[in-house]
């Protein structure tokens, strides 16, 4: 069992999807902070009770928790509802495909 699998199993057991949507790790954007809960230390210790994951660092476990909470909006039909409503999640990377170099536009014509 990996650190990711152990942490995910524990968090899924503790948080229903509706509750997870109200949290993020730091408590930004009006959500509750998982980091401020005493439950955070319990999850860290619980992951380390497994002999395979006993060497897991707090940062490793926190990374899995952050990712799991961040994607909670997609669970239980959340992605489908967002798609039906036309709501797009903001990208974390800046990609602007509309900017084309003058020389590149000649090679793009089909």
Phi, psi and omega in degrees: 000135181270168177299319179298314181295316181295315181294315180299317179300316181294313182295319178298326179289325184275326188244124168286158182302317181299322178288318181298328179294342180269359184239152158220174189294318185260347180089023179282164175057037176079004177273164176281153182267121174289327183298330182279349182280146173293339179300332179303312181293327178294318178295316178304312181293321180296321178297322183283352177287339176285131184295334180282327183254018183294339179267010183294137178273162176300322180295321178299310182294318179298322178299319179293318180297315179302313180296317182296317179292321181297324183267007182295333178294339180274347184277160176054044176085003181297322180292319180296315180298316179297321179293320179293326180275352180075020179272126179252141175283142179293141178284148176270340179255148177265110177231123179236097182280352182282343180272115181235134178296147180306319182286328180287333184292331177293323182281348181271346183294137183254000000 
